[in-house]
Structures are given as structure tokens and as C-alpha cells.
Amino acid sequence: MKKILSILSVSLLALTLVVLAGYGFWQYRNEKVKRIVVHVQRQGTVGFLSEKKIKSLINTKDKVIGYPVKTVNTVQIEKAISKNPYVKNVDVYLSILGNMMVNVTERIPLLRIYNLKNRSCYVDTEGNLFPLSVYFIPRVLPVNGYIKVKLVTGKNIHDSLYRHTVLPGLYLLAKKIRANPFFKADISQLFVNSKGEIDMVPELGRHIIHFGDSNQMDVKLENLEAFYKQVFVRGGWSKYSSINLAYTNQIVCTKKQFYGK
């Protein structure tokens, strides 16, 4: 008898918990959304996206504030926000307090590429092409010169459209420059010459670095860094007009010509 009563007590308790949980869920589903909380994850304090812009994307797609939780389609709102070209990732959910939480990760620009028609766009750290913004101009590595390809935002550097062009090599070189503190501070521009080879313009010294094609990229950068350290010790930044890395395992330098007495 005691065993039966014990089983009945446990069953009743379990039923009560289920009912309470169901009531709590029903109450939550009918809770009205109080506010939208937006968090934008980016490298700096300012960027392409703003809280106001994100909220406008939400409000044009769906009614949220003052509406019951059960009527809000977070999946649909995520899709609407993700269509913005500056959004890398987005996560939308409703908190138990009745707030809509919107976490957005902004694209990180790596390059600004100009083609021969002087049209330009950004390339992010994952190789995605995305448009310029009238609200924010990031400081990134510019690339110009004999770039004959059409720049299509929404495409990726590794898509078939760009696979056999100079763009993948430029992208990889830019990533390596960004990862190296010395080169990140020193290389101010990349240029594609008429041969389709890459030249680099440094901040230090008035010379051009002929990088050549994208083959043996790591070796070339290691040689350049070692050469720079030697030159820096000797104070010879102003002696050279060009530094050529295009040859295998060697650096060919051209000294400036000085005229007069």
C-alpha cells in the first residue's frame, strides 16, 4: 500500500511539474516582445553596420515590439538581416524576459580592389566580394593596376569566375601581409603590372618591391623580411629604387642613380 501511495505521489508531482511547465510555456508564448537588443561584433568601435540599420531591417520585414512571442518568426528575420552585404553571420532569438536578442557579426575587409575601369569593391578575410559603403570607409590594403576582371559583389575569390585570374594570389598575399606585423605596418599598396605580376609599395623608403607571381610566396616574404632587417641595421632604406623578389631564392636590388658632384 505504501509503495502504491509513493508511486501515486511521484506521478502526481511529475504531472504537476508538466502542467506548470506547460502553463509557463503558454504564458511565455503569449508574452509580448518588449524591446530589440542588437549587438554587432566587429574589430573596431565603428563599422558598416549600426543598431539603427539592423532594427530597420527587422521592422520592415516583420512586426515585433508589442506583439506576442508566438507570432514572431526569428528564422525569417535572420534571413532578412543576412541579406545585408556587410553581415557575415546573424543569430536571432527571444529571451525569457521577452526581449528579441540580435547578434550580428560584421564582415572584416581585407582588400579594396580597383579594376581597369576604376570600379572597386572590398574583399573580406574569407574571400567574399562586397560593396563599398557611403557610411564607413575602412583602412585596408588597396590593389589596382591591370586588373581586367569584372568585380561582382556576392561572389567569392575562389569561384570559377576568378579561379584563373590574379585575384586569388592577391587575396592570399594580403592575408599573409596582414598576419605579419612588420609587413602589415610597411606595405601600403599592391599593384598588378602589365605582365600580370604583383608589385608592392612600402611605407619605408622610396622603392618598389617586384614580387612577381604568386609562386613560392612564403619564401619570397621570408627573404624580404630578412633583407629588410639587414638594410635597417645599416640604415640603407634610401639607397634602392627597386627590390626584385621574382627570381628563385635570391633578391636583386637596383640602387638609385645619383647625379652631380
Stockholm file with secondary structure:
# STOCKHOLM 1.0

chainA/1-261         MKKILSILSVSLLALTLVVLAGYGFWQYRNEKVKRIVVHVQRQGTVGFLSEKKIKSLINTKDKVIGYPVKTVNTVQIEKAISKNPYVKNVDVYLSILGNMMVNVTERIPLLRIYNLKNRSCYVDTEGNLFPLSVYFIPRVLPVNGYIKVKLVTGKNIHDSLYRHTVLPGLYLLAKKIRANPFFKADISQLFVNSKGEIDMVPELGRHIIHFGDSNQMDVKLENLEAFYKQVFVRGGWSKYSSINLAYTNQIVCTKKQFYGK
#=GR chainA/1-261 SS CHHHHHHHHHHHHHHHHHHHHHHHHHHHHTCBCCEEEEEEECSSSCCSCCHHHHHHHHHHHCCCTTSBGGGCCHHHHHHHHHTSTTEEEEEEEECTTSEEEEEEEECCEEEEEECTTSCEEEEETTSBEECCCSSCCCCCEEEEESCCSCCCTTCBTTSTTTTTSSHHHHHHHHHHHHHSHHHHHHEEEEEECTTSCEEEEESSSSCEEEEESSTTHHHHHHHHHHHHHHHHHHTCGGGEEEEECCSTTCCEEEECCCCCC
#=GC SS_cons         CHHHHHHHHHHHHHHHHHHHHHHHHHHHHTCBCCEEEEEEECSSSCCSCCHHHHHHHHHHHCCCTTSBGGGCCHHHHHHHHHTSTTEEEEEEEECTTSEEEEEEEECCEEEEEECTTSCEEEEETTSBEECCCSSCCCCCEEEEESCCSCCCTTCBTTSTTTTTSSHHHHHHHHHHHHHSHHHHHHEEEEEECTTSCEEEEESSSSCEEEEESSTTHHHHHHHHHHHHHHHHHHTCGGGEEEEECCSTTCCEEEECCCCCC
//
